[in-house]
Amino acid sequence: MEQHRRRNTIAYIQQRRLAQPVESSDDLDAHGAARSLLVPICTLAGVSCHSSLKTRLRRHAARLCCRKSSDDGADSPVQHFARKLARNRWLHVPRCGVEVDLLTAVQSELPILESEMVPGETPGNDRNVRQDRIYTLQTDPSQSRHDLPGLLRLSSELEAFVRLIARETQMSSGEGVKLQGRFEPVLACYDQGGRYLPHIDCDGIDGRVLTAIYYLNSGWDASLGGELRLHGADSGQFVDILPIADSLVLLRSDKVVHEV
């Protein structure tokens, strides 16, 4: 699965061809990778978001899937997402609906970081295993850059939205996700032919439990490759997700084997 163009993402990814795809769910596309923003979240220090942002994100979540009447006992959008994450250990949101002005600002900032991206690390730094380039975004106000306001705002809003979903999983059937901290977000880019072989994000030491991947690739289609492949519990089962702009993938960092 070659990637024929550069890809930008915020999260982790990988790939490999197996025999039998898992049946797609109604919140699933089919293939994925490019530029993305990663927000790996762990169990270290607590992070909170302002109540007004929470309110805005809940309203935003309502636009991600059809809202049903609140008096018929139907799930809210956040409950819908949380139930799927708890049950499947991963979740795909095909379109988040991030403001166009914000995405335009982010796209204008990406070239600034091109020369500062470095090869992603693996044990032994084997470039046959992982072939992306990354930039770690410093979000601490005392260390953050003033020339990346779009990326910083996007990262903050995505993290707050992910936390709403994670919190809701604790009230869903399946595996709840308890978040008590986070790592700095990472911008990842796979150039043509790049890949990341099957892996789990958490090495058992750093405490990561959830990875959020937000894609920034406009005009992407299946012919360009770059799929994020999520492997099922049974051998030979997988789901491929395309790295389409404004889509989001959540996956259990400590449980889901995946590749680009």
LUMLO-809690 format. One record per residue (C-alpha): residue number from 1; z negated, y, x negated. Coordinates in Angstrom, 3 decimals. Last residue first. Layout:
<nodes>
+-----+----------+----------+----------+
:   i :        w :        v :        u :
+-----+----------+----------+----------+
: NUM :        Z :        Y :        X :
...
+-----+----------+----------+----------+
</nodes>
This chain:
<nodes>
+-----+----------+----------+----------+
:   i :        w :        v :        u :
+-----+----------+----------+----------+
: 260 :   -7.782 :    2.745 :    0.038 :
: 259 :  -10.660 :    0.261 :    0.317 :
: 258 :  -13.579 :   -0.765 :    2.552 :
: 257 :  -16.546 :   -3.127 :    2.706 :
: 256 :  -18.990 :   -1.893 :    5.367 :
: 255 :  -22.708 :   -2.620 :    4.891 :
: 254 :  -24.649 :   -0.133 :    2.764 :
: 253 :  -22.458 :    2.932 :    3.261 :
: 252 :  -22.317 :    2.298 :    7.022 :
: 251 :  -19.126 :    3.979 :    8.127 :
: 250 :  -18.141 :    7.246 :    9.790 :
: 249 :  -14.465 :    8.218 :    9.959 :
: 248 :  -13.220 :   11.657 :   11.014 :
: 247 :   -9.776 :   12.978 :   11.931 :
: 246 :   -8.779 :   16.640 :   11.496 :
: 245 :   -5.676 :   15.795 :    9.430 :
: 244 :   -4.535 :   12.172 :    9.582 :
: 243 :   -5.667 :    9.809 :    6.836 :
: 242 :   -4.361 :    6.692 :    8.622 :
: 241 :   -6.866 :    3.980 :    9.546 :
: 240 :   -6.396 :    0.254 :    8.851 :
: 239 :   -8.717 :   -2.343 :   10.463 :
: 238 :   -9.555 :   -5.646 :    8.817 :
: 237 :  -10.069 :   -9.366 :    9.353 :
: 236 :   -9.064 :  -11.855 :    6.645 :
: 235 :  -12.568 :  -13.222 :    6.058 :
: 234 :  -14.932 :  -12.533 :    8.940 :
: 233 :  -17.383 :   -9.633 :    8.661 :
: 232 :  -14.553 :   -7.148 :    9.044 :
: 231 :  -12.925 :   -5.102 :    6.289 :
: 230 :  -12.224 :   -1.401 :    6.792 :
: 229 :   -8.960 :   -0.264 :    5.222 :
: 228 :   -8.398 :    3.462 :    4.726 :
: 227 :   -4.634 :    3.826 :    4.673 :
: 226 :   -2.855 :    5.849 :    1.991 :
: 225 :    0.668 :    4.921 :    3.061 :
: 224 :    3.272 :    7.707 :    3.387 :
: 223 :    5.381 :    5.774 :    5.914 :
: 222 :    2.356 :    5.648 :    8.242 :
: 221 :    2.409 :    9.383 :    8.913 :
: 220 :    0.846 :   12.564 :    7.535 :
: 219 :    1.972 :   16.022 :    8.688 :
: 218 :   -1.364 :   17.649 :    7.901 :
: 217 :   -3.719 :   15.930 :    5.478 :
: 216 :   -7.314 :   17.272 :    5.575 :
: 215 :   -9.238 :   14.100 :    6.418 :
: 214 :  -12.995 :   13.921 :    7.117 :
: 213 :  -14.894 :   10.931 :    5.754 :
: 212 :  -18.587 :   10.529 :    6.637 :
: 211 :  -20.615 :    7.924 :    4.731 :
: 210 :  -23.875 :    6.472 :    6.065 :
: 209 :  -26.746 :    4.494 :    4.509 :
: 208 :  -27.066 :    5.833 :    0.973 :
: 207 :  -30.302 :    4.865 :   -0.767 :
: 206 :  -29.283 :    5.466 :   -4.400 :
: 205 :  -30.264 :    2.037 :   -5.695 :
: 204 :  -28.572 :   -0.660 :   -3.604 :
: 203 :  -25.130 :    0.299 :   -4.909 :
: 202 :  -24.209 :    2.045 :   -1.657 :
: 201 :  -20.491 :    2.746 :   -1.225 :
: 200 :  -19.389 :   -0.844 :   -0.596 :
: 199 :  -16.182 :   -1.887 :   -2.349 :
: 198 :  -12.590 :   -3.078 :   -1.956 :
: 197 :  -10.190 :   -1.535 :   -4.531 :
: 196 :   -9.585 :    2.219 :   -4.646 :
: 195 :   -5.946 :    3.277 :   -4.779 :
: 194 :   -3.458 :    5.777 :   -6.170 :
: 193 :    0.295 :    5.153 :   -6.029 :
: 192 :    1.092 :    8.841 :   -5.419 :
: 191 :   -2.015 :   10.970 :   -5.957 :
: 190 :   -5.356 :   10.261 :   -4.311 :
: 189 :   -7.589 :   13.337 :   -3.855 :
: 188 :  -11.307 :   13.392 :   -3.110 :
: 187 :  -13.509 :   16.397 :   -2.213 :
: 186 :  -17.149 :   15.328 :   -2.497 :
: 185 :  -20.104 :   16.407 :   -0.369 :
: 184 :  -23.550 :   16.671 :   -2.058 :
: 183 :  -25.868 :   13.802 :   -1.204 :
: 182 :  -28.025 :   13.675 :    1.905 :
: 181 :  -31.501 :   13.245 :    3.331 :
: 180 :  -33.651 :   11.591 :    5.983 :
: 179 :  -31.070 :    9.820 :    8.135 :
: 178 :  -32.044 :    6.910 :   10.400 :
: 177 :  -29.059 :    4.891 :   11.641 :
: 176 :  -29.569 :    2.505 :   14.562 :
: 175 :  -28.013 :   -0.962 :   14.497 :
: 174 :  -27.069 :   -2.268 :   17.936 :
: 173 :  -28.206 :   -1.007 :   21.336 :
: 172 :  -28.428 :    2.771 :   21.392 :
: 171 :  -31.463 :    5.081 :   21.150 :
: 170 :  -31.498 :    5.101 :   17.357 :
: 169 :  -27.761 :    5.625 :   17.465 :
: 168 :  -28.365 :    9.119 :   18.970 :
: 167 :  -29.832 :   10.400 :   15.717 :
: 166 :  -26.743 :    9.231 :   13.854 :
: 165 :  -24.427 :   11.041 :   16.286 :
: 164 :  -26.299 :   14.339 :   16.022 :
: 163 :  -26.505 :   13.914 :   12.250 :
: 162 :  -22.734 :   13.513 :   12.025 :
: 161 :  -22.235 :   16.816 :   13.872 :
: 160 :  -24.618 :   18.641 :   11.531 :
: 159 :  -22.888 :   17.179 :    8.496 :
: 158 :  -19.465 :   18.163 :    9.784 :
: 157 :  -20.600 :   21.731 :   10.431 :
: 156 :  -22.079 :   22.116 :    6.955 :
: 155 :  -19.075 :   20.611 :    5.174 :
: 154 :  -16.672 :   22.846 :    7.094 :
: 153 :  -18.733 :   25.933 :    6.270 :
: 152 :  -18.838 :   25.106 :    2.568 :
: 151 :  -15.141 :   24.276 :    2.466 :
: 150 :  -14.236 :   27.543 :    4.174 :
: 149 :  -16.540 :   29.696 :    2.037 :
: 148 :  -15.067 :   28.417 :   -1.254 :
: 147 :  -14.763 :   31.527 :   -3.483 :
: 146 :  -18.498 :   32.307 :   -3.407 :
: 145 :  -19.425 :   29.135 :   -5.253 :
: 144 :  -22.657 :   27.291 :   -4.510 :
: 143 :  -25.540 :   27.175 :   -7.003 :
: 142 :  -28.313 :   29.301 :   -5.475 :
: 141 :  -26.968 :   28.676 :   -1.975 :
: 140 :  -27.281 :   24.894 :   -2.506 :
: 139 :  -23.984 :   23.455 :   -1.242 :
: 138 :  -22.446 :   22.368 :   -4.545 :
: 137 :  -19.125 :   20.634 :   -3.799 :
: 136 :  -18.398 :   17.684 :   -6.052 :
: 135 :  -14.704 :   17.547 :   -7.022 :
: 134 :  -12.840 :   14.258 :   -7.160 :
: 133 :   -9.707 :   12.558 :   -8.482 :
: 132 :   -8.810 :    9.121 :   -7.180 :
: 131 :   -7.739 :    6.011 :   -9.056 :
: 130 :  -10.519 :    3.457 :   -8.633 :
: 129 :  -10.427 :   -0.200 :   -9.651 :
: 128 :   -7.577 :   -0.159 :  -12.163 :
: 127 :   -9.144 :    2.974 :  -13.640 :
: 126 :  -12.112 :    0.920 :  -14.904 :
: 125 :  -14.886 :    3.444 :  -15.565 :
: 124 :  -17.250 :    0.664 :  -16.760 :
: 123 :  -19.124 :    0.907 :  -13.464 :
: 122 :  -16.952 :    3.245 :  -11.360 :
: 121 :  -16.327 :    6.987 :  -11.662 :
: 120 :  -13.825 :    9.175 :   -9.839 :
: 119 :  -11.459 :   10.984 :  -12.202 :
: 118 :  -12.044 :   14.756 :  -12.437 :
: 117 :  -11.003 :   17.699 :  -10.258 :
: 116 :  -11.328 :   21.160 :  -11.793 :
: 115 :   -7.608 :   21.911 :  -12.194 :
: 114 :   -6.912 :   21.414 :   -8.473 :
: 113 :  -10.013 :   23.280 :   -7.294 :
: 112 :   -8.413 :   26.650 :   -6.558 :
: 111 :   -5.469 :   24.854 :   -4.933 :
: 110 :   -7.858 :   23.576 :   -2.197 :
: 109 :   -9.063 :   27.028 :   -1.103 :
: 108 :   -6.035 :   27.996 :    1.023 :
: 107 :   -6.251 :   24.667 :    2.871 :
: 106 :   -9.912 :   25.348 :    3.675 :
: 105 :   -9.113 :   28.783 :    5.120 :
: 104 :   -6.387 :   27.295 :    7.311 :
: 103 :   -8.819 :   24.602 :    8.477 :
: 102 :  -11.324 :   27.305 :    9.438 :
: 101 :   -8.727 :   29.342 :   11.311 :
: 100 :   -7.551 :   26.237 :   13.178 :
:  99 :  -11.062 :   25.532 :   14.477 :
:  98 :  -12.140 :   21.896 :   14.065 :
:  97 :  -10.916 :   19.803 :   17.005 :
:  96 :  -12.387 :   16.506 :   15.847 :
:  95 :   -9.287 :   14.377 :   16.385 :
:  94 :   -8.920 :   10.628 :   15.816 :
:  93 :  -12.713 :   10.005 :   15.788 :
:  92 :  -13.185 :    6.621 :   14.063 :
:  91 :  -16.585 :    4.931 :   13.985 :
:  90 :  -18.155 :    2.309 :   11.736 :
:  89 :  -21.077 :   -0.117 :   11.860 :
:  88 :  -19.400 :   -1.735 :   14.916 :
:  87 :  -22.262 :   -1.681 :   17.439 :
:  86 :  -24.316 :    1.252 :   16.183 :
:  85 :  -21.210 :    3.325 :   15.458 :
:  84 :  -19.720 :    2.542 :   18.870 :
:  83 :  -22.939 :    3.441 :   20.689 :
:  82 :  -23.268 :    6.655 :   18.708 :
:  81 :  -19.738 :    7.805 :   19.568 :
:  80 :  -20.253 :    7.305 :   23.311 :
:  79 :  -23.706 :    8.870 :   23.152 :
:  78 :  -22.201 :   11.940 :   21.452 :
:  77 :  -19.467 :   12.133 :   24.105 :
:  76 :  -22.039 :   11.917 :   26.939 :
:  75 :  -22.405 :    8.493 :   28.499 :
:  74 :  -22.075 :    8.037 :   32.240 :
:  73 :  -25.132 :    8.043 :   34.527 :
:  72 :  -23.144 :    9.288 :   37.535 :
:  71 :  -24.820 :   12.708 :   37.625 :
:  70 :  -23.471 :   13.896 :   34.278 :
:  69 :  -19.871 :   13.596 :   35.465 :
:  68 :  -17.650 :   12.303 :   32.743 :
:  67 :  -16.603 :   14.274 :   29.694 :
:  66 :  -13.235 :   13.229 :   28.263 :
:  65 :  -13.379 :   12.802 :   24.499 :
:  64 :  -13.522 :   15.163 :   21.522 :
:  63 :  -14.014 :   18.265 :   23.690 :
:  62 :  -17.573 :   17.292 :   24.593 :
:  61 :  -18.339 :   17.032 :   20.890 :
:  60 :  -17.628 :   20.765 :   20.539 :
:  59 :  -20.201 :   21.553 :   23.196 :
:  58 :  -22.713 :   19.413 :   21.310 :
:  57 :  -21.631 :   21.142 :   18.112 :
:  56 :  -22.257 :   24.597 :   19.569 :
:  55 :  -25.713 :   23.602 :   20.788 :
:  54 :  -26.613 :   22.085 :   17.422 :
:  53 :  -25.343 :   25.216 :   15.682 :
:  52 :  -27.576 :   27.361 :   17.894 :
:  51 :  -30.528 :   25.084 :   17.103 :
:  50 :  -30.126 :   25.572 :   13.351 :
:  49 :  -29.607 :   22.410 :   11.308 :
:  48 :  -32.174 :   20.214 :    9.590 :
:  47 :  -32.240 :   18.278 :    6.322 :
:  46 :  -34.993 :   15.873 :    5.238 :
:  45 :  -35.108 :   14.544 :    1.683 :
:  44 :  -34.192 :   10.994 :    0.607 :
:  43 :  -32.642 :    8.445 :    2.972 :
:  42 :  -28.933 :    8.906 :    2.220 :
:  41 :  -25.846 :   10.691 :    3.524 :
:  40 :  -22.422 :   10.551 :    1.889 :
:  39 :  -20.419 :   13.610 :    3.023 :
:  38 :  -16.901 :   13.053 :    1.814 :
:  37 :  -14.107 :   15.604 :    2.323 :
:  36 :  -10.584 :   14.233 :    2.330 :
:  35 :   -7.243 :   14.696 :    0.697 :
:  34 :   -5.105 :   11.559 :    1.003 :
:  33 :   -6.064 :    8.281 :    2.818 :
:  32 :   -5.432 :    6.125 :    6.014 :
:  31 :   -3.840 :    3.420 :    8.302 :
:  30 :   -4.013 :    2.502 :   12.103 :
:  29 :   -5.614 :    4.803 :   14.669 :
:  28 :   -8.860 :    3.904 :   16.410 :
:  27 :  -11.059 :    5.344 :   19.161 :
:  26 :   -9.793 :    2.926 :   21.834 :
:  25 :  -10.533 :   -0.088 :   19.649 :
:  24 :   -7.993 :   -1.901 :   17.506 :
:  23 :   -8.117 :   -5.715 :   17.335 :
:  22 :   -8.897 :   -6.708 :   13.781 :
:  21 :   -5.850 :   -7.104 :   11.561 :
:  20 :   -4.897 :  -10.551 :   10.187 :
:  19 :   -3.547 :  -11.478 :    6.810 :
:  18 :   -4.761 :   -9.175 :    4.122 :
:  17 :   -3.236 :   -6.194 :    2.324 :
:  16 :   -5.501 :   -4.031 :    0.147 :
:  15 :   -7.067 :   -0.507 :    0.371 :
:  14 :   -9.808 :    2.156 :   -0.400 :
:  13 :  -11.845 :    5.241 :    0.854 :
:  12 :  -14.924 :    7.543 :    0.380 :
:  11 :  -15.748 :   10.988 :    1.886 :
:  10 :  -14.094 :   14.471 :    2.368 :
:   9 :  -10.356 :   13.855 :    2.071 :
:   8 :   -7.209 :   15.267 :    0.439 :
:   7 :   -4.108 :   13.164 :   -0.157 :
:   6 :   -1.176 :   13.607 :   -2.513 :
:   5 :    1.997 :   11.926 :   -1.465 :
:   4 :    3.600 :    8.510 :   -1.505 :
:   3 :    0.427 :    6.452 :   -1.307 :
:   2 :    1.238 :    2.872 :   -2.068 :
:   1 :    0.000 :    0.000 :    0.000 :
+-----+----------+----------+----------+
</nodes>
